Amino acid sequence: MKGRIILVIGTIFLFAFLSGLLGYVTMGGPDLETAYHEGNVEITQKSSAGEVPHTIEVKNSGQRPVRVKTGTILRSETSGDLVTAEDAEVAPESSAEVLAYSLEPERRTMKGSDLEPAGTVPSLMQDVISSSNPENPQEAFRTQLMIWVLARGDDLNIYRGEVYATVKWRDMRFYQLRDNITAVKSEIASEYGLTEDQLNEVNINSSLLNRSQSPFKIFSMLEGLKNRFGAIP
């Protein structure tokens, strides 16, 4: 029985590796940050403060396709930072719209702001983003709250910046937002095995967020296999 489970898990990881390799070979071209520093890309926020998710425009003036990867940080001197919510490919000499989330809850985003790629978010936060569907309004809003909770922990201020703009855009009440934040905190704690104290103290620079998410996925898969095949001897 153990051998069957190990074989299944090994197959899953092999499939994931081959899928990633095939995607890289198929898409080709530089990633967003490389293309930006080569001077071939312009990135502009198209959405207004408070929208979830946000929309950015990536304009590729180069001769090769540009790969946009989920979890890429987009910084701005005049607007709140964003993080890409999906993978995309921008064809040569063309532009494409890409969905993104707010990364700085205390800073209001601004439509028309120029953005610059600046690395990627920590692995745990990236897992949260990759596990959601930004085109689903409810999922997108839930994911946005998760990002803010992980980015600021107990220091999250719901009465300013992008959070305030989101409440107004959605015509919500602040007590409703607090209830939603409480719910996503419980979801994060359950999914990633975090304590209440850890969630209160976490921020985007915490080493806690750099831990690999894979153990959580492995435990989840083991539990599913256990339920399917019965107890492991």
C-alpha positions as CSV (number, residue, x, y, z in Angstrom):
1,M,0.0,0.0,0.0
2,K,2.8,2.4,0.9
3,G,4.5,1.6,-2.4
4,R,1.3,2.5,-4.3
5,I,1.0,5.9,-2.5
6,I,4.7,6.7,-3.1
7,L,4.2,5.9,-6.8
8,V,1.2,8.1,-7.0
9,I,2.9,11.0,-5.3
10,G,6.0,10.5,-7.5
11,T,3.8,10.6,-10.6
12,I,2.2,13.8,-9.4
13,F,5.5,15.6,-8.9
14,L,6.9,14.3,-12.2
15,F,3.8,15.5,-14.1
16,A,4.1,19.0,-12.4
17,F,7.8,19.2,-13.3
18,L,7.2,18.2,-17.0
19,S,4.3,20.6,-17.2
20,G,6.4,23.4,-16.0
21,L,9.3,22.5,-18.4
22,L,6.9,22.2,-21.3
23,G,5.3,25.5,-20.5
24,Y,8.7,27.2,-20.4
25,V,9.8,25.7,-23.7
26,T,6.5,26.4,-25.4
27,M,6.2,30.0,-24.2
28,G,9.9,31.0,-24.6
29,G,11.0,34.6,-24.5
30,P,12.2,36.6,-21.5
31,D,10.1,37.0,-18.3
32,L,8.5,40.3,-17.5
33,E,11.3,41.7,-15.3
34,T,14.0,40.8,-17.8
35,A,12.1,42.3,-20.7
36,Y,11.4,45.5,-18.7
37,H,15.0,46.0,-17.9
38,E,15.9,45.5,-21.6
39,G,13.6,48.4,-22.3
40,N,11.1,46.4,-24.3
41,V,8.1,46.5,-21.9
42,E,5.8,49.2,-20.4
43,I,3.4,48.3,-17.7
44,T,0.4,50.5,-16.8
45,Q,-2.4,50.2,-14.3
46,K,-5.8,50.3,-16.1
47,S,-8.2,49.8,-13.2
48,S,-9.3,52.3,-10.5
49,A,-8.6,52.2,-6.8
50,G,-10.8,49.7,-5.0
51,E,-11.3,47.3,-7.9
52,V,-10.7,43.6,-7.3
53,P,-8.9,42.3,-9.1
54,H,-7.0,45.1,-10.8
55,T,-6.2,45.2,-14.5
56,I,-2.8,46.1,-15.9
57,E,-1.7,46.6,-19.4
58,V,1.6,45.1,-20.5
59,K,2.9,46.6,-23.8
60,N,5.7,44.6,-25.5
61,S,7.7,46.5,-28.1
62,G,10.3,43.8,-28.5
63,Q,10.7,41.0,-31.0
64,R,10.1,38.1,-28.6
65,P,7.1,37.1,-26.6
66,V,7.2,38.1,-22.9
67,R,6.2,35.7,-20.1
68,V,4.2,37.1,-17.2
69,K,4.3,34.8,-14.2
70,T,1.9,34.7,-11.3
71,G,3.2,36.4,-8.2
72,T,5.4,39.0,-9.8
73,I,5.6,42.2,-7.7
74,L,4.8,45.4,-9.6
75,R,6.1,48.5,-7.8
76,S,5.2,52.2,-8.3
77,E,6.5,55.5,-6.9
78,T,3.1,57.1,-7.2
79,S,0.7,54.2,-6.5
80,G,0.3,51.2,-4.3
81,D,2.2,48.1,-5.3
82,L,0.4,45.2,-7.2
83,V,1.1,41.5,-7.7
84,T,0.2,39.6,-10.8
85,A,-2.7,37.2,-10.4
86,E,-2.2,35.0,-13.5
87,D,0.3,33.7,-16.0
88,A,0.2,35.3,-19.5
89,E,2.2,35.6,-22.6
90,V,2.4,39.0,-24.5
91,A,3.2,38.5,-28.2
92,P,5.9,40.7,-29.8
93,E,4.9,44.2,-30.7
94,S,1.5,43.9,-29.0
95,S,-0.1,44.5,-25.6
96,A,-2.2,42.4,-23.3
97,E,-4.3,42.9,-20.2
98,V,-3.3,40.9,-17.1
99,L,-5.1,40.7,-13.7
100,A,-3.4,41.7,-10.5
101,Y,-4.0,42.2,-6.8
102,S,-3.2,45.0,-4.4
103,L,-0.1,44.3,-2.3
104,E,0.0,47.4,-0.2
105,P,-3.2,47.8,1.7
106,E,-2.3,51.2,3.2
107,R,-1.5,52.8,-0.2
108,R,-4.2,53.6,-2.6
109,T,-3.6,52.5,-6.2
110,M,-4.0,55.0,-9.1
111,K,-5.3,54.4,-12.6
112,G,-2.7,55.2,-15.2
113,S,0.3,54.6,-12.9
114,D,3.5,53.2,-14.4
115,L,4.6,49.9,-12.8
116,E,8.0,48.2,-12.5
117,P,8.6,44.5,-11.9
118,A,10.5,43.8,-8.7
119,G,10.9,40.1,-8.0
120,T,8.2,37.8,-6.7
121,V,6.1,37.5,-3.5
122,P,7.1,34.8,-0.9
123,S,6.3,31.2,-1.7
124,L,3.3,30.9,0.7
125,M,1.7,34.0,-0.6
126,Q,2.4,32.8,-4.2
127,D,0.6,29.6,-3.4
128,V,-2.4,31.5,-2.1
129,I,-2.6,33.5,-5.4
130,S,-1.9,30.5,-7.7
131,S,-4.7,28.5,-5.9
132,S,-7.4,31.0,-6.8
133,N,-9.3,32.0,-9.9
134,P,-9.0,35.8,-10.3
135,E,-11.8,35.8,-12.8
136,N,-14.3,34.6,-10.2
137,P,-15.4,37.8,-8.2
138,Q,-15.9,36.0,-4.9
139,E,-12.6,34.1,-5.2
140,A,-10.8,37.2,-6.2
141,F,-12.1,39.2,-3.2
142,R,-11.2,36.3,-0.8
143,T,-7.7,36.1,-2.2
144,Q,-7.2,39.8,-2.0
145,L,-8.1,39.7,1.7
146,M,-5.7,36.8,2.2
147,I,-2.9,38.8,0.6
148,W,-3.5,41.8,2.8
149,V,-3.6,39.6,5.9
150,L,-0.3,37.9,5.0
151,A,1.3,41.2,4.0
152,R,0.4,43.1,7.2
153,G,-0.9,40.7,9.9
154,D,-2.4,42.5,12.8
155,D,-1.2,45.8,11.5
156,L,-3.7,45.8,8.7
157,N,-5.6,49.1,8.8
158,I,-9.0,48.8,7.1
159,Y,-9.7,52.6,7.3
160,R,-7.1,53.8,4.9
161,G,-5.5,53.4,1.5
162,E,-6.6,50.6,-0.9
163,V,-8.6,48.8,1.8
164,Y,-10.8,51.9,2.3
165,A,-11.2,52.3,-1.4
166,T,-12.2,48.7,-1.8
167,V,-14.9,49.0,0.8
168,K,-16.3,52.1,-0.9
169,W,-16.1,50.5,-4.4
170,R,-18.0,47.5,-3.2
171,D,-20.5,49.5,-1.2
172,M,-19.7,47.5,1.9
173,R,-19.9,48.2,5.6
174,F,-16.7,48.0,7.6
175,Y,-18.2,45.4,10.0
176,Q,-18.8,43.2,6.9
177,L,-15.1,43.6,5.9
178,R,-14.0,42.7,9.4
179,D,-16.2,39.5,9.3
180,N,-14.6,38.6,6.0
181,I,-11.1,39.1,7.3
182,T,-11.8,36.9,10.3
183,A,-13.1,34.2,7.9
184,V,-10.0,34.3,5.7
185,K,-7.7,34.2,8.7
186,S,-9.4,31.0,9.8
187,E,-9.0,29.6,6.3
188,I,-5.3,30.5,6.1
189,A,-4.7,29.0,9.6
190,S,-6.4,25.8,8.6
191,E,-4.9,25.5,5.1
192,Y,-1.3,26.3,6.1
193,G,-1.1,25.2,9.8
194,L,-0.5,28.6,11.2
195,T,-1.4,29.8,14.7
196,E,-3.4,32.9,15.6
197,D,-0.2,34.5,17.0
198,Q,1.7,33.8,13.8
199,L,-1.0,35.4,11.7
200,N,-1.1,38.4,14.0
201,E,2.7,38.9,13.7
202,V,3.2,38.0,10.0
203,N,4.1,40.6,7.4
204,I,5.4,40.3,3.8
205,N,9.0,40.2,5.1
206,S,8.5,37.4,7.6
207,S,10.6,34.3,7.1
208,L,7.3,32.4,7.8
209,L,6.1,33.2,4.3
210,N,9.3,31.9,2.7
211,R,8.7,28.4,4.0
212,S,7.9,26.0,1.2
213,Q,4.2,25.3,0.7
214,S,4.9,21.7,-0.5
215,P,4.6,20.0,2.9
216,F,1.0,21.3,3.2
217,K,0.2,19.9,-0.2
218,I,1.9,16.6,0.6
219,F,-0.1,16.1,3.8
220,S,-3.2,17.0,1.9
221,M,-2.5,14.5,-0.8
222,L,-1.6,11.8,1.8
223,E,-4.9,12.4,3.6
224,G,-6.8,12.1,0.3
225,L,-5.0,8.9,-0.6
226,K,-5.6,7.5,2.9
227,N,-9.3,8.1,2.5
228,R,-9.3,6.4,-0.9
229,F,-7.1,3.4,-0.1
230,G,-7.8,3.0,3.6
231,A,-5.4,3.2,6.5
232,I,-1.7,2.9,5.8
233,P,-0.2,-0.1,7.5
